[in-house]
Amino acid sequence: MFPIFAGNSASTGYNLTRSLRTRASASAYLNRTPASASNRQTWTWSGWVKRGTLTGDQAIFFAGTAGNNNTLRFNSDNTMYVFRYDGSITWGLSTTQVFRDPSAWYHVVVAYDSTQATSTNRVKLYINGAQVTAFSSATYPSLNLNSDVNNTVDHRIANNNASNNFDGYQTEDVLVDGQALTPSSFGSTNTLTGVWQPARYTGTYGTNGFYLPFTDNSALTTSSNVGLGKDFSGNGNYWTTNNISIT
């Protein structure tokens, strides 16, 4: 199954053709461990997600270990939560907005830049092109705080190194290493429909950056940059598929 965005070709000429389905019941996920650390203070993650079930905590993107990690997830109450855990929550943003429409595609962007002088600028969450500003709880990273993203630790898509598997679809997963970007780098508002829609990212990715459109279903990616976990950024930062079928 793949996302259809009404009228997207009218404004961007960019149509998505595939997505990856991960089933929580199968503990399906992708993972990668960078060979070397890169910019842990500035990065952007972007992706389109569509929920399959609405039960339990579901991790979308994760980096770290069980005791030290950065996580983006849907909470069991259907809010969204981006945070860092280090025995306790170091910083975190939990939305008041809920995401419980299983027919909807949500574009999620997390921009992290702990070098910013103003604390509220150090992490920003965007949904469908708009910055989220209403949170049930909000604490921000300390100045120049290193994240687990871009460190030499396990990075996962659709799993958090525990039992919180994401159930649903993802596509256009992008990590930009070394830049804190806005959604305009990855999408735009359709001038005819007013709907937020995808646009092809044309910038640089940085050392550990990647681009996963999930368009190569020729194999299950395990040890080379071929198959579902293929990185199309040019970096060759492919992802290993786990408990996923190409059929």
C-alpha positions in Angstrom: 0.0 0.0 0.0 1.2 3.5 -0.7 0.1 7.0 0.1 -2.0 9.0 -2.4 -2.0 12.7 -2.0 -4.7 14.5 -3.9 -3.4 16.8 -6.5 0.2 16.6 -5.3 1.6 16.6 -8.9 0.0 20.0 -9.5 2.3 21.8 -7.2 5.4 19.6 -6.7 5.4 17.0 -9.5 6.4 14.5 -6.8 4.2 11.4 -6.3 5.1 8.7 -3.7 4.7 5.2 -5.0 5.5 2.9 -2.1 5.5 2.6 1.7 6.7 0.0 4.2 4.2 -1.9 6.3 5.4 -3.0 9.7 3.2 -5.2 11.9 3.5 -4.9 15.7 2.3 -8.5 16.0 5.3 -9.7 14.0 7.8 -7.4 15.9 8.8 -5.9 12.5 11.4 -3.2 12.3 14.6 -1.9 10.7 17.8 -1.1 12.3 21.3 0.3 11.7 24.3 1.2 13.8 26.6 3.9 12.4 30.2 3.0 12.0 31.3 6.3 13.4 29.7 9.2 15.3 28.9 12.4 13.6 26.9 15.5 14.5 25.0 14.6 17.7 23.9 18.2 18.4 22.2 19.1 15.1 20.0 16.9 12.9 16.6 16.6 11.3 14.3 13.5 11.0 11.4 13.5 8.6 8.9 10.8 7.7 5.3 10.1 6.6 3.4 7.7 8.8 0.0 6.0 8.7 -1.3 4.1 11.7 -2.5 0.6 11.5 -3.6 0.1 15.1 -4.2 2.6 17.9 -3.2 0.5 21.0 -0.2 0.9 23.2 3.0 3.0 22.9 4.4 2.7 19.4 7.9 3.8 18.5 8.4 5.5 15.1 12.2 6.3 15.4 14.7 5.4 18.1 18.4 5.7 18.7 20.3 4.4 21.7 19.9 1.6 24.3 17.2 0.7 26.7 18.8 3.0 29.4 19.9 5.9 27.2 17.9 6.8 24.1 16.2 9.4 21.9 12.7 8.2 20.9 9.8 9.5 18.7 6.6 7.6 19.4 2.8 7.5 19.6 1.7 7.2 23.2 -1.0 4.8 24.3 -3.4 7.8 24.5 -2.7 8.6 20.8 -0.6 11.7 21.5 2.9 12.0 20.1 6.0 12.1 22.3 9.6 13.0 21.3 12.1 12.7 24.2 15.4 11.6 25.6 15.6 9.1 28.4 18.7 8.6 30.6 17.3 6.8 33.6 14.7 9.6 33.6 13.4 11.9 31.0 16.1 14.4 30.2 13.9 16.4 27.9 10.6 15.8 26.2 7.7 17.2 24.2 4.3 15.5 24.6 1.5 16.8 22.4 -2.0 17.6 23.5 -3.1 16.8 19.9 -4.2 13.2 19.4 -3.5 11.1 16.2 -6.2 8.4 16.0 -7.3 8.5 12.4 -6.0 5.2 10.8 -6.9 6.5 7.3 -4.7 9.6 7.6 -1.1 10.1 6.6 0.9 12.3 9.0 4.1 14.1 8.0 6.3 14.3 11.1 9.5 16.4 11.3 11.8 16.6 14.4 14.5 19.3 14.2 17.1 19.1 16.9 19.8 21.8 17.5 21.1 22.0 21.0 23.5 24.7 20.0 20.7 27.3 20.0 20.9 29.9 22.8 17.1 29.9 23.3 16.0 26.6 24.9 12.7 26.3 23.0 14.6 26.5 19.7 16.7 23.4 20.6 14.0 20.9 19.5 11.0 21.5 17.4 8.2 19.2 16.3 6.2 19.7 13.2 3.1 17.8 12.0 1.8 18.3 8.4 3.9 21.4 7.9 2.9 23.2 11.1 5.0 23.6 14.2 3.4 22.0 17.3 3.3 24.6 20.1 0.6 23.0 22.4 2.1 20.4 24.8 0.8 18.7 27.8 4.4 18.6 29.1 7.5 20.4 27.6 11.1 20.3 28.8 14.0 21.2 26.5 17.6 20.0 26.0 20.4 21.8 27.9 22.8 23.8 25.8 25.0 21.7 23.5 23.5 18.5 24.8 24.6 15.5 22.7 21.8 13.3 21.4 21.9 9.5 20.9 21.1 10.1 17.2 24.2 9.9 15.1 26.1 8.1 17.8 27.5 4.6 17.4 24.5 3.0 18.9 21.5 1.1 17.6 19.1 3.2 15.5 15.7 1.7 14.8 12.6 2.4 12.7 9.3 1.1 14.0 10.8 -0.3 17.3 12.4 1.0 20.5 14.6 -1.9 21.5 11.7 -3.1 23.6 8.1 -4.1 22.9 6.8 -0.8 21.6 6.6 -1.7 17.9 4.9 0.7 15.4 2.0 -0.9 13.6 1.3 0.9 10.3 3.0 2.3 7.3 6.0 4.6 6.8 7.6 6.2 3.8 10.1 8.9 2.8 12.1 8.4 6.0 14.9 11.0 6.0 17.7 11.8 8.4 19.7 15.0 7.7 22.9 14.9 9.7 24.2 18.4 10.7 21.2 20.6 9.9 18.0 21.6 11.7 15.5 22.1 8.9 11.9 23.1 8.6 9.1 21.0 6.9 9.5 23.1 3.7 12.5 21.0 2.9 10.3 18.0 2.6 6.8 19.2 1.6 4.6 22.0 0.6 1.0 23.1 0.7 -1.0 22.3 -2.4 -2.2 25.6 -3.9 -5.4 24.0 -5.2 -6.5 21.8 -2.2 -4.7 23.4 0.7 -3.4 19.9 1.7 0.2 19.4 2.9 2.0 17.1 0.5 5.4 15.6 0.0 8.2 17.2 -2.0 11.5 15.6 -2.9 14.3 16.6 -0.5 17.2 18.0 -2.6 19.7 19.0 0.0 22.7 17.2 1.5 22.4 14.4 4.0 25.6 14.5 6.0 27.7 11.6 7.2 25.0 9.4 8.8 22.1 10.9 6.9 19.9 8.6 4.9 16.9 8.5 2.6 14.5 5.5 2.7 11.6 5.6 0.2 11.2 1.8 0.4 10.9 1.5 -3.4 13.3 -1.4 -3.8 11.4 -4.6 -3.0 13.8 -6.9 -4.8 15.1 -8.3 -1.5 15.2 -8.0 2.2 18.2 -5.8 3.0 20.7 -7.5 5.4 24.3 -7.0 4.3 24.3 -4.7 1.3 22.6 -1.6 0.0 19.9 -3.5 -1.9 16.3 -4.2 -1.0 13.7 -2.7 1.3 16.3 -1.0 3.6 18.2 0.6 0.7 19.5 4.1 1.4 19.0 6.3 -1.7 20.9 9.3 -0.2 24.1 8.3 -1.8 25.7 7.5 1.5 25.0 3.8 1.5 23.6 3.9 5.0 21.3 0.9 4.4 19.1 -0.6 7.1 18.7 -4.2 8.1 15.1 -5.5 7.8 13.8 -7.7 10.7 10.7 -9.8 10.6 9.5 -8.2 7.4 8.3 -10.0 4.3 8.6 -8.7 0.7 5.4 -10.7 -0.2 
